[in-house]
Amino acid sequence: MEHECDTLPHWLTGSPQGEAGQASAAYNSALTAQPAYPAGTRQREKSAHAAEASRTPNRTAGMAPAGFLTLFTEEEIGTPSLAPSPAARRAPVISPLVRFGSAQDRIEFVRRRIKQLGFESFSYSATRTTAHHKTMFVLTSYESQAWLTRYFRERYFELDPRVALASPTGMPLLWSTADMRADLPRAQLRSERLGGLIDMLEANGRKSGILTQMPLPEPELSASLCFNSEIGNPRWMTESIVAETLMFAHTIHEFIWTHARSVIGIAPAQPPRVALSDLQHAVLKAVVQGQRDKEIAYFLGLSPHNVDYHLRRLRQLFKVRNRVQLINVAQAYVS
């Protein structure tokens, strides 16, 4: 089910821009001849991308990023059971996307909602970054193959200022290509590459938008959701539009993180085996069930100060930084 490769799939690793010859011609013909991610083309055990990557000899460092890329679609996430699992029932929020009977219905709903918010396209990617490796997991159902091909072949993800400037806490970044062009650095080579990215964004109707990064339980993991508009002036994105977009982004992110972790290969590690007292276990279970501190104090006969102490101690034991991470890690532990 995972589509991992030490080098990028062939259609993402064709000749970089500026290289002439047969490879470029083959790449261009492939783009026009193949639809973008036709449904049903991926095998359950090994995708065409992964199979092709295994047949393709390793490329030079200049041809592929230093990590690997995993592609996945809504079809591969599948249709979650309408009866949520015990772990899902204990989660504080359950995404409304689970109500759709098929992946196609879910795709149509997401596309329709994106249009209602005023955007033309949407992208979702999760990134694991370590000292020596970078791994990206990209949802392809709402992106064109042509866009992904050039974005990764030109390695624009390495210098995309939208990603670099986004807050890791989930705060929205409102961006526009006009602002990006005005902020081009003086270094000539970097300016040329950033200029190429900006030109590509504008040519594909991505002149403004909202990007938000969502924290994930593992410190080295983060998810980026980007909503793109063909409107050049970012002033059209009012406070209400930003708020609605953020709520929708949380809905998508929660659904993917809940139902696609094993598909895209970022399932969290098993929770650490820690010895908990009966009281700590009761506090942890209440947190997973979505109870607030005052509710926990009331039902367990504790003072708010004691609840705060136990929560801080639980975060230390599970090696997490906040309540959201504690809930995600502790769901499997409590179950």
Protein Blocks (a to p, Z undefined) as FASTA:
>chain_A
ZZcdfbdcfklmgccehiacjklmmmmmmmmmpcghiehiacfklcfklmmmmmpccddf
klpcfbdcddddfklnopadfbdcfklmmpmbdcfklmpcbfklmmmmmmmmmmmnopab
dcdddddddfkbccddddfklccfklmmmmmmnommmmomklmmpcfklpacdddfklmm
mmpcfblklmmmmmmmmmmmmmnopabccddddddfblkbccddddddfbfblklmcfkl
mmmmmmmmmmmmmmmmmmmmmmnopaccddddddddfklmmmmmmmmnopafklmmmmno
pafklmmmmmmmmmmmnopabfklmmmmmmmmmZZ
